[in-house]
């Protein structure tokens, strides 16, 4: 081994550890979770079935033309109230923030997905409400909708408000109930038994 091949005699820059090239800056986590408009506001009927209500901010939208066979999809809206006065097949609220939905009768279900601080108020009869990956949802059920099935997953700060069954209808007494988001599971024999956490009792 000649002197110039020995490590101690190598040029200093070659003996240094090569650093990895910095990664290109990608979208932050908050960018993915951002709710609200992503373009120009529009309301259009697609294929005679889907009403698309998109990118509204700080407005009131009335869906007078929606019909029983149609779906209403409310997408990327913020600080907006959407009123659906007619009976429709279903309603989906997706990636919205501070959106209020007032609906009459819904045949299938009302779905809220990826939403923050949104409210849904049933003025007529709603049979099912599905909440997925949402924070701060309040569901207002009319007397005709108190038996609606509410399904929730990966969500927090959810409440359902119903007319007080012991109060007088003309007084408009309401009860607000927290929708459980914490559960306790135990192994019982060969099965898992899951119950609502005791913090929701009483």
N, C-alpha and C positions, 0 to 999 in steps of 0.2 A: 504494500500500500504506500503510495507516494504521499508526500506531505500535503499536496493540494487536494487529495481525496479525503483527508481526515476532516471530521465534523467541525472540530475547533477552528479549522482554517477555511471553512466555507464562508462565502459572503453572508453578512448578517441577515439581509432581507430574505434569503432563500431558506434559512433555518427557522423562520417564524412560521407559526401555524397559520394556514390560510383560513381566513374568516369567510363564512358563508355569505353570499350576496344577500343584502336585505330583501325581504319579501315585499312584493308590490302591495301597497296599501289597498286592502279590500274594503267593502262596505262594513261599517261597524254593526254590532249587534242591534244597537238602537235604530239603525237605518232599516233593518228588516222588520222591526216591530212597530214602526211608525204607522199611525193610522191617518186616514183622511185623504183628501183629493190628490190625484196623480195625473190630472189633465183637465180638460175643459168639461164643465158640467153638461150632462146629456140625459135625456129621457126618451127611450125608444123601445118599440115592440119588435122583437126578433122572432121570426118564423111563426108569427101569430100565437105564440105560446108564452115567451119570456118577456116580461117588462123589465128593462134594465134602467135603473136609476143610479147614475154614477157621478162622483166628483162634485157634489153640491156642498157648499160651505155657507152656513148662516142663513139658510133659506127655509121656506115652507113649501112643500111639494104636495099637491093633491092629485091622487091617481083616480080621477073620475072615470077613465076609460077602461080600467082593469075589470076583467070579467071572471066568472066562476071557473072557467077551464084554464085560466092563466096563472102563471107564477110571477111573483114580484121579487126581483133581486135588487137589494139596496147595497151598493158597493162603493167603498172609499169616500164616504161622506163624513162631514164634521159639522157639529152645531146646527143640525138640520132636523126639522120635523116632517115626517112623511105620513100623510093621512090617506088611508085606503078605505073609502066609504062603502065599497061594494064587496060582495062575497067573492073570495078568490080561492084558488086551489091550495097555494102555499106561499109563504113569505120567507126570504132568506136575507139576513142582514150580515154583511161580511166586511171585515176590516174597516169598521167605522168607529168614530169617537164622538161621544155626546150626541147621539142621534135618538130621537123619540119617534116611535112608530105607533100610530093609532090605527087599529084595524077593526073591521066589522067581523063577519064570519069567515073562518078559515077551515077548509075541508080537511086538509092533511095536517100540516104543522107549521109553526113559526120557529125558524132556526136563527140563532145568533152565534156567529163564528168569528174569532179573532177581534173582538170588540172591546172597547173601554168605555165605561160609564154610559151605557145605553139603556133605554127604557122601552118596554113594549106594553101597550095598554089595549086590552081586548074590550071593545065596546059591545060586541056580539058574542058569538060562541066560538071558542077555540078549544080543540080537543087535545092538542099536544104542543109542548114547547121544548126545544132542544137547545142547550147552552154548551158551547165547546170553546175552550181556550179564551175565556172572557174574564174581565175584571170589572166589578162594580155594575152588575146588571140588576135592574129592578123590573119585575114582571107584575103588571096590574091585571087582575082577573075580574071580569064582571060576574054577576050572580050566575049567569048562564054558563060560565067557564070555570067555576070553582072545582069541578071534577077533572080538569085537564091534567094530563100526565106530564110531569116536568122531569126531563133527563138532563143531568149536568155532568161534565167531565173536564178536568184540567182547568177549573175556573175558581174564582174567589170573589168574596164580597157580593154575594147574590141574595136577593130578597124577593119575596112574593107578597103582594098586597091584595087582600080580599075584603069584600063587604063583611062587616061583623054580623054573623048569623044570629046573634042575640039582640042586635040593635034594630032600630026601625029604618026601613029603606029610605024614607024621606029625610032622615037625619044625616044620611051619608056617612055613617060610622064605618071606619076602616080598621083592619088589623094588618100589621106588617110582621111577617114571619121570615126568619133567616133560613135560607136553603143550606143544609149541611154540606160542609166541604172537608170535614174531618171524620174518619171512621176508625173503628177498632176491630182488628181481626184476631181470631184465636183458632188454633187447630183443635177440632173436636173429632176424635176418632180418625177417620181417613178423609175428612172434609175440613174446609176452612169456613168458619162462621164469622160473618162480618156484620157489625152493628154500627149505628150512628153513635158518635162520641157523646158521652154524658154531658158535655158542655151545652148541648142543644136541648136538654130536658128542662121541663118546667115552663 
